[in-house]
Amino acid sequence: MPASASLPTISVQQIVERIFVFRQISRTDQRLLMSTFLSQETLSEAEHLLINRVFDALKQGLLKVVD
């Protein structure tokens, strides 16, 4: 992806909901999460909980990682 291309603005909640609906995390999901993190100075407690939920599901094998 070129450096000049921008990803759409989307909330952490929307990204996490999508991940759990499809039970997988894609490279696009990863990029969206990273761009969201980098665009904010701090994350809210709710956002931290959502991110931890994704990490926990990955560790438990409940989510598949796809390209």
CHARMM-style PDB file with segment names, atoms N, HN, CA, C and O in Angstrom:
ATOM      1  N   MET     1       0.860  -1.174   0.000  1.00  0.00      PROA
ATOM      2  CA  MET     1       0.000   0.000   0.000  1.00  0.00      PROA
ATOM      3  C   MET     1       0.899   1.227   0.000  1.00  0.00      PROA
ATOM      4  O   MET     1       1.802   1.315   0.832  1.00  0.00      PROA
ATOM      5  N   PRO     2       0.687   2.161  -0.887  1.00  0.00      PROA
ATOM      6  CA  PRO     2       1.501   3.369  -0.920  1.00  0.00      PROA
ATOM      7  C   PRO     2       1.326   4.185   0.353  1.00  0.00      PROA
ATOM      8  O   PRO     2       0.268   4.162   0.981  1.00  0.00      PROA
ATOM      9  N   ALA     3       2.371   4.899   0.722  1.00  0.00      PROA
ATOM     10  HN  ALA     3       3.232   4.918   0.212  1.00  0.00      PROA
ATOM     11  CA  ALA     3       2.331   5.709   1.940  1.00  0.00      PROA
ATOM     12  C   ALA     3       1.275   6.797   1.855  1.00  0.00      PROA
ATOM     13  O   ALA     3       0.737   7.216   2.880  1.00  0.00      PROA
ATOM     14  N   SER     4       0.972   7.259   0.651  1.00  0.00      PROA
ATOM     15  HN  SER     4       1.409   6.918  -0.182  1.00  0.00      PROA
ATOM     16  CA  SER     4       0.013   8.349   0.503  1.00  0.00      PROA
ATOM     17  C   SER     4      -1.440   7.882   0.594  1.00  0.00      PROA
ATOM     18  O   SER     4      -2.343   8.700   0.773  1.00  0.00      PROA
ATOM     19  N   ALA     5      -1.669   6.575   0.472  1.00  0.00      PROA
ATOM     20  HN  ALA     5      -0.935   5.911   0.326  1.00  0.00      PROA
ATOM     21  CA  ALA     5      -3.039   6.063   0.555  1.00  0.00      PROA
ATOM     22  C   ALA     5      -3.498   6.120   2.001  1.00  0.00      PROA
ATOM     23  O   ALA     5      -2.760   5.758   2.917  1.00  0.00      PROA
ATOM     24  N   SER     6      -4.723   6.577   2.192  1.00  0.00      PROA
ATOM     25  HN  SER     6      -5.322   6.871   1.448  1.00  0.00      PROA
ATOM     26  CA  SER     6      -5.236   6.653   3.556  1.00  0.00      PROA
ATOM     27  C   SER     6      -6.380   5.668   3.722  1.00  0.00      PROA
ATOM     28  O   SER     6      -7.154   5.418   2.798  1.00  0.00      PROA
ATOM     29  N   LEU     7      -6.466   5.117   4.920  1.00  0.00      PROA
ATOM     30  HN  LEU     7      -5.837   5.320   5.671  1.00  0.00      PROA
ATOM     31  CA  LEU     7      -7.541   4.198   5.245  1.00  0.00      PROA
ATOM     32  C   LEU     7      -8.722   4.996   5.773  1.00  0.00      PROA
ATOM     33  O   LEU     7      -8.538   6.074   6.339  1.00  0.00      PROA
ATOM     34  N   PRO     8      -9.924   4.483   5.596  1.00  0.00      PROA
ATOM     35  CA  PRO     8     -11.095   5.217   6.083  1.00  0.00      PROA
ATOM     36  C   PRO     8     -11.072   5.334   7.599  1.00  0.00      PROA
ATOM     37  O   PRO     8     -10.509   4.487   8.292  1.00  0.00      PROA
ATOM     38  N   THR     9     -11.690   6.397   8.105  1.00  0.00      PROA
ATOM     39  HN  THR     9     -12.148   7.086   7.543  1.00  0.00      PROA
ATOM     40  CA  THR     9     -11.797   6.584   9.543  1.00  0.00      PROA
ATOM     41  C   THR     9     -12.907   5.675  10.055  1.00  0.00      PROA
ATOM     42  O   THR     9     -14.042   5.719   9.581  1.00  0.00      PROA
ATOM     43  N   ILE    10     -12.551   4.857  11.027  1.00  0.00      PROA
ATOM     44  HN  ILE    10     -11.629   4.821  11.412  1.00  0.00      PROA
ATOM     45  CA  ILE    10     -13.497   3.886  11.572  1.00  0.00      PROA
ATOM     46  C   ILE    10     -13.148   3.696  13.042  1.00  0.00      PROA
ATOM     47  O   ILE    10     -11.977   3.770  13.416  1.00  0.00      PROA
ATOM     48  N   SER    11     -14.142   3.457  13.867  1.00  0.00      PROA
ATOM     49  HN  SER    11     -15.093   3.397  13.563  1.00  0.00      PROA
ATOM     50  CA  SER    11     -13.889   3.340  15.303  1.00  0.00      PROA
ATOM     51  C   SER    11     -13.345   1.956  15.657  1.00  0.00      PROA
ATOM     52  O   SER    11     -13.532   0.988  14.920  1.00  0.00      PROA
ATOM     53  N   VAL    12     -12.673   1.890  16.793  1.00  0.00      PROA
ATOM     54  HN  VAL    12     -12.522   2.677  17.392  1.00  0.00      PROA
ATOM     55  CA  VAL    12     -12.165   0.616  17.294  1.00  0.00      PROA
ATOM     56  C   VAL    12     -13.329  -0.359  17.469  1.00  0.00      PROA
ATOM     57  O   VAL    12     -13.206  -1.541  17.146  1.00  0.00      PROA
ATOM     58  N   GLN    13     -14.445   0.131  17.975  1.00  0.00      PROA
ATOM     59  HN  GLN    13     -14.545   1.091  18.238  1.00  0.00      PROA
ATOM     60  CA  GLN    13     -15.610  -0.731  18.184  1.00  0.00      PROA
ATOM     61  C   GLN    13     -16.087  -1.337  16.867  1.00  0.00      PROA
ATOM     62  O   GLN    13     -16.397  -2.527  16.814  1.00  0.00      PROA
ATOM     63  N   GLN    14     -16.150  -0.541  15.809  1.00  0.00      PROA
ATOM     64  HN  GLN    14     -15.899   0.426  15.851  1.00  0.00      PROA
ATOM     65  CA  GLN    14     -16.591  -1.048  14.511  1.00  0.00      PROA
ATOM     66  C   GLN    14     -15.622  -2.098  13.971  1.00  0.00      PROA
ATOM     67  O   GLN    14     -16.050  -3.108  13.412  1.00  0.00      PROA
ATOM     68  N   ILE    15     -14.335  -1.868  14.133  1.00  0.00      PROA
ATOM     69  HN  ILE    15     -13.988  -1.047  14.587  1.00  0.00      PROA
ATOM     70  CA  ILE    15     -13.334  -2.821  13.654  1.00  0.00      PROA
ATOM     71  C   ILE    15     -13.468  -4.138  14.415  1.00  0.00      PROA
ATOM     72  O   ILE    15     -13.480  -5.212  13.813  1.00  0.00      PROA
ATOM     73  N   VAL    16     -13.568  -4.048  15.736  1.00  0.00      PROA
ATOM     74  HN  VAL    16     -13.559  -3.176  16.224  1.00  0.00      PROA
ATOM     75  CA  VAL    16     -13.661  -5.249  16.571  1.00  0.00      PROA
ATOM     76  C   VAL    16     -14.956  -6.009  16.281  1.00  0.00      PROA
ATOM     77  O   VAL    16     -14.949  -7.239  16.232  1.00  0.00      PROA
ATOM     78  N   GLU    17     -16.053  -5.299  16.091  1.00  0.00      PROA
ATOM     79  HN  GLU    17     -16.058  -4.299  16.131  1.00  0.00      PROA
ATOM     80  CA  GLU    17     -17.315  -5.963  15.744  1.00  0.00      PROA
ATOM     81  C   GLU    17     -17.168  -6.750  14.451  1.00  0.00      PROA
ATOM     82  O   GLU    17     -17.634  -7.885  14.351  1.00  0.00      PROA
ATOM     83  N   ARG    18     -16.525  -6.148  13.468  1.00  0.00      PROA
ATOM     84  HN  ARG    18     -16.147  -5.226  13.549  1.00  0.00      PROA
ATOM     85  CA  ARG    18     -16.318  -6.824  12.190  1.00  0.00      PROA
ATOM     86  C   ARG    18     -15.468  -8.078  12.375  1.00  0.00      PROA
ATOM     87  O   ARG    18     -15.771  -9.127  11.808  1.00  0.00      PROA
ATOM     88  N   ILE    19     -14.410  -7.967  13.164  1.00  0.00      PROA
ATOM     89  HN  ILE    19     -14.164  -7.114  13.625  1.00  0.00      PROA
ATOM     90  CA  ILE    19     -13.522  -9.102  13.419  1.00  0.00      PROA
ATOM     91  C   ILE    19     -14.311 -10.268  14.017  1.00  0.00      PROA
ATOM     92  O   ILE    19     -14.140 -11.412  13.594  1.00  0.00      PROA
ATOM     93  N   PHE    20     -15.166  -9.989  14.989  1.00  0.00      PROA
ATOM     94  HN  PHE    20     -15.305  -9.060  15.333  1.00  0.00      PROA
ATOM     95  CA  PHE    20     -15.910 -11.062  15.649  1.00  0.00      PROA
ATOM     96  C   PHE    20     -17.071 -11.581  14.804  1.00  0.00      PROA
ATOM     97  O   PHE    20     -17.430 -12.753  14.920  1.00  0.00      PROA
ATOM     98  N   VAL    21     -17.659 -10.755  13.969  1.00  0.00      PROA
ATOM     99  HN  VAL    21     -17.367  -9.803  13.874  1.00  0.00      PROA
ATOM    100  CA  VAL    21     -18.726 -11.232  13.076  1.00  0.00      PROA
ATOM    101  C   VAL    21     -18.173 -12.287  12.120  1.00  0.00      PROA
ATOM    102  O   VAL    21     -18.804 -13.318  11.890  1.00  0.00      PROA
ATOM    103  N   PHE    22     -16.983 -12.020  11.563  1.00  0.00      PROA
ATOM    104  HN  PHE    22     -16.470 -11.183  11.750  1.00  0.00      PROA
ATOM    105  CA  PHE    22     -16.381 -12.944  10.597  1.00  0.00      PROA
ATOM    106  C   PHE    22     -15.459 -13.968  11.254  1.00  0.00      PROA
ATOM    107  O   PHE    22     -14.968 -14.879  10.588  1.00  0.00      PROA
ATOM    108  N   ARG    23     -15.223 -13.820  12.560  1.00  0.00      PROA
ATOM    109  HN  ARG    23     -15.622 -13.079  13.100  1.00  0.00      PROA
ATOM    110  CA  ARG    23     -14.336 -14.705  13.326  1.00  0.00      PROA
ATOM    111  C   ARG    23     -12.951 -14.807  12.713  1.00  0.00      PROA
ATOM    112  O   ARG    23     -12.320 -15.864  12.726  1.00  0.00      PROA
ATOM    113  N   GLN    24     -12.495 -13.688  12.177  1.00  0.00      PROA
ATOM    114  HN  GLN    24     -13.008 -12.829  12.166  1.00  0.00      PROA
ATOM    115  CA  GLN    24     -11.151 -13.627  11.611  1.00  0.00      PROA
ATOM    116  C   GLN    24     -10.657 -12.193  11.622  1.00  0.00      PROA
ATOM    117  O   GLN    24     -11.442 -11.244  11.638  1.00  0.00      PROA
ATOM    118  N   ILE    25      -9.335 -12.056  11.611  1.00  0.00      PROA
ATOM    119  HN  ILE    25      -8.698 -12.826  11.598  1.00  0.00      PROA
ATOM    120  CA  ILE    25      -8.733 -10.735  11.521  1.00  0.00      PROA
ATOM    121  C   ILE    25      -7.864 -10.720  10.266  1.00  0.00      PROA
ATOM    122  O   ILE    25      -6.995 -11.572  10.083  1.00  0.00      PROA
ATOM    123  N   SER    26      -8.112  -9.753   9.425  1.00  0.00      PROA
ATOM    124  HN  SER    26      -8.818  -9.061   9.574  1.00  0.00      PROA
ATOM    125  CA  SER    26      -7.380  -9.640   8.163  1.00  0.00      PROA
ATOM    126  C   SER    26      -6.285  -8.585   8.285  1.00  0.00      PROA
ATOM    127  O   SER    26      -6.225  -7.842   9.265  1.00  0.00      PROA
ATOM    128  N   ARG    27      -5.434  -8.533   7.288  1.00  0.00      PROA
ATOM    129  HN  ARG    27      -5.482  -9.136   6.491  1.00  0.00      PROA
ATOM    130  CA  ARG    27      -4.396  -7.492   7.251  1.00  0.00      PROA
ATOM    131  C   ARG    27      -5.045  -6.107   7.244  1.00  0.00      PROA
ATOM    132  O   ARG    27      -4.531  -5.173   7.860  1.00  0.00      PROA
ATOM    133  N   THR    28      -6.161  -5.983   6.555  1.00  0.00      PROA
ATOM    134  HN  THR    28      -6.579  -6.742   6.055  1.00  0.00      PROA
ATOM    135  CA  THR    28      -6.869  -4.698   6.530  1.00  0.00      PROA
ATOM    136  C   THR    28      -7.353  -4.326   7.924  1.00  0.00      PROA
ATOM    137  O   THR    28      -7.232  -3.174   8.341  1.00  0.00      PROA
ATOM    138  N   ASP    29      -7.903  -5.301   8.645  1.00  0.00      PROA
ATOM    139  HN  ASP    29      -8.001  -6.237   8.306  1.00  0.00      PROA
ATOM    140  CA  ASP    29      -8.327  -5.046  10.027  1.00  0.00      PROA
ATOM    141  C   ASP    29      -7.137  -4.595  10.869  1.00  0.00      PROA
ATOM    142  O   ASP    29      -7.243  -3.650  11.651  1.00  0.00      PROA
ATOM    143  N   GLN    30      -6.012  -5.274  10.706  1.00  0.00      PROA
ATOM    144  HN  GLN    30      -5.926  -6.041  10.071  1.00  0.00      PROA
ATOM    145  CA  GLN    30      -4.804  -4.918  11.459  1.00  0.00      PROA
ATOM    146  C   GLN    30      -4.366  -3.492  11.131  1.00  0.00      PROA
ATOM    147  O   GLN    30      -4.022  -2.718  12.025  1.00  0.00      PROA
ATOM    148  N   ARG    31      -4.381  -3.154   9.849  1.00  0.00      PROA
ATOM    149  HN  ARG    31      -4.660  -3.782   9.123  1.00  0.00      PROA
ATOM    150  CA  ARG    31      -3.984  -1.794   9.431  1.00  0.00      PROA
ATOM    151  C   ARG    31      -4.944  -0.742   9.981  1.00  0.00      PROA
ATOM    152  O   ARG    31      -4.521   0.322  10.431  1.00  0.00      PROA
ATOM    153  N   LEU    32      -6.235  -1.050   9.939  1.00  0.00      PROA
ATOM    154  HN  LEU    32      -6.578  -1.915   9.573  1.00  0.00      PROA
ATOM    155  CA  LEU    32      -7.227  -0.113  10.476  1.00  0.00      PROA
ATOM    156  C   LEU    32      -7.018   0.107  11.971  1.00  0.00      PROA
ATOM    157  O   LEU    32      -7.070   1.242  12.444  1.00  0.00      PROA
ATOM    158  N   LEU    33      -6.781  -0.971  12.716  1.00  0.00      PROA
ATOM    159  HN  LEU    33      -6.738  -1.893  12.332  1.00  0.00      PROA
ATOM    160  CA  LEU    33      -6.523  -0.828  14.150  1.00  0.00      PROA
ATOM    161  C   LEU    33      -5.271   0.007  14.394  1.00  0.00      PROA
ATOM    162  O   LEU    33      -5.269   0.903  15.239  1.00  0.00      PROA
ATOM    163  N   MET    34      -4.212  -0.289  13.656  1.00  0.00      PROA
ATOM    164  HN  MET    34      -4.213  -1.016  12.970  1.00  0.00      PROA
ATOM    165  CA  MET    34      -2.961   0.457  13.841  1.00  0.00      PROA
ATOM    166  C   MET    34      -3.137   1.931  13.486  1.00  0.00      PROA
ATOM    167  O   MET    34      -2.646   2.800  14.207  1.00  0.00      PROA
ATOM    168  N   SER    35      -3.827   2.221  12.391  1.00  0.00      PROA
ATOM    169  HN  SER    35      -4.226   1.515  11.806  1.00  0.00      PROA
ATOM    170  CA  SER    35      -4.013   3.628  12.018  1.00  0.00      PROA
ATOM    171  C   SER    35      -4.876   4.351  13.047  1.00  0.00      PROA
ATOM    172  O   SER    35      -4.670   5.536  13.312  1.00  0.00      PROA
ATOM    173  N   THR    36      -5.837   3.642  13.624  1.00  0.00      PROA
ATOM    174  HN  THR    36      -6.004   2.680  13.409  1.00  0.00      PROA
ATOM    175  CA  THR    36      -6.669   4.233  14.680  1.00  0.00      PROA
ATOM    176  C   THR    36      -5.832   4.522  15.914  1.00  0.00      PROA
ATOM    177  O   THR    36      -5.953   5.591  16.512  1.00  0.00      PROA
ATOM    178  N   PHE    37      -4.979   3.572  16.301  1.00  0.00      PROA
ATOM    179  HN  PHE    37      -4.881   2.703  15.816  1.00  0.00      PROA
ATOM    180  CA  PHE    37      -4.114   3.772  17.471  1.00  0.00      PROA
ATOM    181  C   PHE    37      -3.190   4.957  17.272  1.00  0.00      PROA
ATOM    182  O   PHE    37      -3.016   5.783  18.167  1.00  0.00      PROA
ATOM    183  N   LEU    38      -2.604   5.030  16.094  1.00  0.00      PROA
ATOM    184  HN  LEU    38      -2.745   4.359  15.367  1.00  0.00      PROA
ATOM    185  CA  LEU    38      -1.623   6.078  15.828  1.00  0.00      PROA
ATOM    186  C   LEU    38      -2.257   7.451  15.669  1.00  0.00      PROA
ATOM    187  O   LEU    38      -1.586   8.468  15.843  1.00  0.00      PROA
ATOM    188  N   SER    39      -3.541   7.490  15.340  1.00  0.00      PROA
ATOM    189  HN  SER    39      -4.087   6.664  15.199  1.00  0.00      PROA
ATOM    190  CA  SER    39      -4.206   8.780  15.147  1.00  0.00      PROA
ATOM    191  C   SER    39      -4.729   9.369  16.455  1.00  0.00      PROA
ATOM    192  O   SER    39      -5.150  10.525  16.493  1.00  0.00      PROA
ATOM    193  N   GLN    40      -4.704   8.580  17.516  1.00  0.00      PROA
ATOM    194  HN  GLN    40      -4.363   7.641  17.484  1.00  0.00      PROA
ATOM    195  CA  GLN    40      -5.205   9.048  18.809  1.00  0.00      PROA
ATOM    196  C   GLN    40      -4.048   9.168  19.794  1.00  0.00      PROA
ATOM    197  O   GLN    40      -3.106   8.377  19.763  1.00  0.00      PROA
ATOM    198  N   GLU    41      -4.132  10.165  20.665  1.00  0.00      PROA
ATOM    199  HN  GLU    41      -4.898  10.808  20.690  1.00  0.00      PROA
ATOM    200  CA  GLU    41      -3.104  10.304  21.693  1.00  0.00      PROA
ATOM    201  C   GLU    41      -3.262   9.242  22.764  1.00  0.00      PROA
ATOM    202  O   GLU    41      -2.275   8.675  23.233  1.00  0.00      PROA
ATOM    203  N   THR    42      -4.490   8.970  23.150  1.00  0.00      PROA
ATOM    204  HN  THR    42      -5.292   9.430  22.770  1.00  0.00      PROA
ATOM    205  CA  THR    42      -4.759   7.948  24.163  1.00  0.00      PROA
ATOM    206  C   THR    42      -5.979   7.136  23.758  1.00  0.00      PROA
ATOM    207  O   THR    42      -6.822   7.590  22.984  1.00  0.00      PROA
ATOM    208  N   LEU    43      -6.053   5.935  24.293  1.00  0.00      PROA
ATOM    209  HN  LEU    43      -5.369   5.566  24.922  1.00  0.00      PROA
ATOM    210  CA  LEU    43      -7.216   5.087  24.066  1.00  0.00      PROA
ATOM    211  C   LEU    43      -8.072   5.091  25.321  1.00  0.00      PROA
ATOM    212  O   LEU    43      -7.557   5.162  26.437  1.00  0.00      PROA
ATOM    213  N   SER    44      -9.357   5.015  25.133  1.00  0.00      PROA
ATOM    214  HN  SER    44      -9.776   4.956  24.226  1.00  0.00      PROA
ATOM    215  CA  SER    44     -10.268   4.969  26.282  1.00  0.00      PROA
ATOM    216  C   SER    44     -10.211   3.583  26.926  1.00  0.00      PROA
ATOM    217  O   SER    44      -9.683   2.635  26.345  1.00  0.00      PROA
ATOM    218  N   GLU    45     -10.755   3.486  28.116  1.00  0.00      PROA
ATOM    219  HN  GLU    45     -11.184   4.256  28.589  1.00  0.00      PROA
ATOM    220  CA  GLU    45     -10.820   2.195  28.814  1.00  0.00      PROA
ATOM    221  C   GLU    45     -11.622   1.188  27.987  1.00  0.00      PROA
ATOM    222  O   GLU    45     -11.255   0.016  27.904  1.00  0.00      PROA
ATOM    223  N   ALA    46     -12.712   1.646  27.379  1.00  0.00      PROA
ATOM    224  HN  ALA    46     -13.010   2.598  27.446  1.00  0.00      PROA
ATOM    225  CA  ALA    46     -13.546   0.769  26.548  1.00  0.00      PROA
ATOM    226  C   ALA    46     -12.759   0.239  25.351  1.00  0.00      PROA
ATOM    227  O   ALA    46     -12.885  -0.931  24.989  1.00  0.00      PROA
ATOM    228  N   GLU    47     -11.941   1.110  24.732  1.00  0.00      PROA
ATOM    229  HN  GLU    47     -11.839   2.061  25.026  1.00  0.00      PROA
ATOM    230  CA  GLU    47     -11.128   0.683  23.591  1.00  0.00      PROA
ATOM    231  C   GLU    47     -10.076  -0.334  24.027  1.00  0.00      PROA
ATOM    232  O   GLU    47      -9.814  -1.304  23.315  1.00  0.00      PROA
ATOM    233  N   HSD    48      -9.476  -0.115  25.194  1.00  0.00      PROA
ATOM    234  HN  HSD    48      -9.689   0.672  25.772  1.00  0.00      PROA
ATOM    235  CA  HSD    48      -8.511  -1.081  25.730  1.00  0.00      PROA
ATOM    236  C   HSD    48      -9.175  -2.443  25.936  1.00  0.00      PROA
ATOM    237  O   HSD    48      -8.590  -3.477  25.609  1.00  0.00      PROA
ATOM    238  N   LEU    49     -10.379  -2.445  26.469  1.00  0.00      PROA
ATOM    239  HN  LEU    49     -10.854  -1.605  26.734  1.00  0.00      PROA
ATOM    240  CA  LEU    49     -11.098  -3.698  26.702  1.00  0.00      PROA
ATOM    241  C   LEU    49     -11.400  -4.420  25.388  1.00  0.00      PROA
ATOM    242  O   LEU    49     -11.280  -5.642  25.305  1.00  0.00      PROA
ATOM    243  N   LEU    50     -11.791  -3.663  24.368  1.00  0.00      PROA
ATOM    244  HN  LEU    50     -11.888  -2.670  24.435  1.00  0.00      PROA
ATOM    245  CA  LEU    50     -12.073  -4.264  23.062  1.00  0.00      PROA
ATOM    246  C   LEU    50     -10.820  -4.893  22.460  1.00  0.00      PROA
ATOM    247  O   LEU    50     -10.866  -5.999  21.923  1.00  0.00      PROA
ATOM    248  N   ILE    51      -9.717  -4.187  22.554  1.00  0.00      PROA
ATOM    249  HN  ILE    51      -9.680  -3.288  22.990  1.00  0.00      PROA
ATOM    250  CA  ILE    51      -8.458  -4.695  22.012  1.00  0.00      PROA
ATOM    251  C   ILE    51      -8.028  -5.948  22.768  1.00  0.00      PROA
ATOM    252  O   ILE    51      -7.587  -6.923  22.160  1.00  0.00      PROA
ATOM    253  N   ASN    52      -8.156  -5.923  24.090  1.00  0.00      PROA
ATOM    254  HN  ASN    52      -8.515  -5.131  24.584  1.00  0.00      PROA
ATOM    255  CA  ASN    52      -7.814  -7.100  24.888  1.00  0.00      PROA
ATOM    256  C   ASN    52      -8.704  -8.286  24.530  1.00  0.00      PROA
ATOM    257  O   ASN    52      -8.259  -9.433  24.548  1.00  0.00      PROA
ATOM    258  N   ARG    53      -9.950  -8.004  24.210  1.00  0.00      PROA
ATOM    259  HN  ARG    53     -10.312  -7.072  24.196  1.00  0.00      PROA
ATOM    260  CA  ARG    53     -10.875  -9.067  23.796  1.00  0.00      PROA
ATOM    261  C   ARG    53     -10.383  -9.740  22.510  1.00  0.00      PROA
ATOM    262  O   ARG    53     -10.451 -10.962  22.380  1.00  0.00      PROA
ATOM    263  N   VAL    54      -9.888  -8.939  21.565  1.00  0.00      PROA
ATOM    264  HN  VAL    54      -9.833  -7.946  21.671  1.00  0.00      PROA
ATOM    265  CA  VAL    54      -9.345  -9.493  20.322  1.00  0.00      PROA
ATOM    266  C   VAL    54      -8.107 -10.330  20.625  1.00  0.00      PROA
ATOM    267  O   VAL    54      -7.991 -11.455  20.138  1.00  0.00      PROA
ATOM    268  N   PHE    55      -7.179  -9.800  21.423  1.00  0.00      PROA
ATOM    269  HN  PHE    55      -7.272  -8.886  21.818  1.00  0.00      PROA
ATOM    270  CA  PHE    55      -5.960 -10.541  21.761  1.00  0.00      PROA
ATOM    271  C   PHE    55      -6.297 -11.854  22.470  1.00  0.00      PROA
ATOM    272  O   PHE    55      -5.710 -12.891  22.163  1.00  0.00      PROA
ATOM    273  N   ASP    56      -7.228 -11.814  23.404  1.00  0.00      PROA
ATOM    274  HN  ASP    56      -7.705 -10.971  23.654  1.00  0.00      PROA
ATOM    275  CA  ASP    56      -7.618 -13.027  24.128  1.00  0.00      PROA
ATOM    276  C   ASP    56      -8.210 -14.065  23.173  1.00  0.00      PROA
ATOM    277  O   ASP    56      -7.895 -15.251  23.268  1.00  0.00      PROA
ATOM    278  N   ALA    57      -9.059 -13.620  22.263  1.00  0.00      PROA
ATOM    279  HN  ALA    57      -9.315 -12.657  22.185  1.00  0.00      PROA
ATOM    280  CA  ALA    57      -9.667 -14.534  21.295  1.00  0.00      PROA
ATOM    281  C   ALA    57      -8.612 -15.133  20.370  1.00  0.00      PROA
ATOM    282  O   ALA    57      -8.697 -16.307  20.007  1.00  0.00      PROA
ATOM    283  N   LEU    58      -7.619 -14.334  19.988  1.00  0.00      PROA
ATOM    284  HN  LEU    58      -7.549 -13.381  20.283  1.00  0.00      PROA
ATOM    285  CA  LEU    58      -6.527 -14.852  19.162  1.00  0.00      PROA
ATOM    286  C   LEU    58      -5.741 -15.922  19.920  1.00  0.00      PROA
ATOM    287  O   LEU    58      -5.433 -16.978  19.369  1.00  0.00      PROA
ATOM    288  N   LYS    59      -5.420 -15.645  21.182  1.00  0.00      PROA
ATOM    289  HN  LYS    59      -5.670 -14.787  21.629  1.00  0.00      PROA
ATOM    290  CA  LYS    59      -4.654 -16.600  21.992  1.00  0.00      PROA
ATOM    291  C   LYS    59      -5.422 -17.901  22.208  1.00  0.00      PROA
ATOM    292  O   LYS    59      -4.821 -18.972  22.298  1.00  0.00      PROA
ATOM    293  N   GLN    60      -6.741 -17.812  22.292  1.00  0.00      PROA
ATOM    294  HN  GLN    60      -7.230 -16.943  22.219  1.00  0.00      PROA
ATOM    295  CA  GLN    60      -7.573 -18.994  22.520  1.00  0.00      PROA
ATOM    296  C   GLN    60      -7.907 -19.735  21.224  1.00  0.00      PROA
ATOM    297  O   GLN    60      -8.544 -20.788  21.255  1.00  0.00      PROA
ATOM    298  N   GLY    61      -7.479 -19.186  20.094  1.00  0.00      PROA
ATOM    299  HN  GLY    61      -6.962 -18.330  20.070  1.00  0.00      PROA
ATOM    300  CA  GLY    61      -7.754 -19.826  18.816  1.00  0.00      PROA
ATOM    301  C   GLY    61      -9.171 -19.613  18.316  1.00  0.00      PROA
ATOM    302  O   GLY    61      -9.645 -20.354  17.454  1.00  0.00      PROA
ATOM    303  N   LEU    62      -9.851 -18.607  18.851  1.00  0.00      PROA
ATOM    304  HN  LEU    62      -9.466 -18.005  19.551  1.00  0.00      PROA
ATOM    305  CA  LEU    62     -11.231 -18.340  18.442  1.00  0.00      PROA
ATOM    306  C   LEU    62     -11.321 -17.487  17.183  1.00  0.00      PROA
ATOM    307  O   LEU    62     -12.373 -17.413  16.549  1.00  0.00      PROA
ATOM    308  N   LEU    63     -10.214 -16.846  16.827  1.00  0.00      PROA
ATOM    309  HN  LEU    63      -9.359 -16.907  17.343  1.00  0.00      PROA
ATOM    310  CA  LEU    63     -10.151 -16.026  15.613  1.00  0.00      PROA
ATOM    311  C   LEU    63      -9.078 -16.585  14.694  1.00  0.00      PROA
ATOM    312  O   LEU    63      -8.038 -17.069  15.140  1.00  0.00      PROA
ATOM    313  N   LYS    64      -9.358 -16.506  13.409  1.00  0.00      PROA
ATOM    314  HN  LYS    64     -10.203 -16.113  13.047  1.00  0.00      PROA
ATOM    315  CA  LYS    64      -8.394 -16.936  12.413  1.00  0.00      PROA
ATOM    316  C   LYS    64      -7.712 -15.694  11.843  1.00  0.00      PROA
ATOM    317  O   LYS    64      -8.356 -14.667  11.626  1.00  0.00      PROA
ATOM    318  N   VAL    65      -6.405 -15.796  11.605  1.00  0.00      PROA
ATOM    319  HN  VAL    65      -5.882 -16.629  11.782  1.00  0.00      PROA
ATOM    320  CA  VAL    65      -5.654 -14.705  10.985  1.00  0.00      PROA
ATOM    321  C   VAL    65      -5.567 -15.001   9.493  1.00  0.00      PROA
ATOM    322  O   VAL    65      -5.080 -16.057   9.089  1.00  0.00      PROA
ATOM    323  N   VAL    66      -6.047 -14.054   8.672  1.00  0.00      PROA
ATOM    324  HN  VAL    66      -6.443 -13.197   9.000  1.00  0.00      PROA
ATOM    325  CA  VAL    66      -6.047 -14.244   7.216  1.00  0.00      PROA
ATOM    326  C   VAL    66      -5.363 -13.063   6.541  1.00  0.00      PROA
ATOM    327  O   VAL    66      -5.231 -11.986   7.122  1.00  0.00      PROA
ATOM    328  N   ASP    67      -4.930 -13.287   5.298  1.00  0.00      PROA
ATOM    329  HN  ASP    67      -5.038 -14.162   4.826  1.00  0.00      PROA
ATOM    330  CA  ASP    67      -4.295 -12.203   4.526  1.00  0.00      PROA
ATOM    331  C   ASP    67      -5.297 -11.331   3.857  1.00  0.00      PROA
ATOM    332  OT1 ASP    67      -4.926 -10.378   3.173  1.00  0.00      PROA
TER     333      ASP     67
END
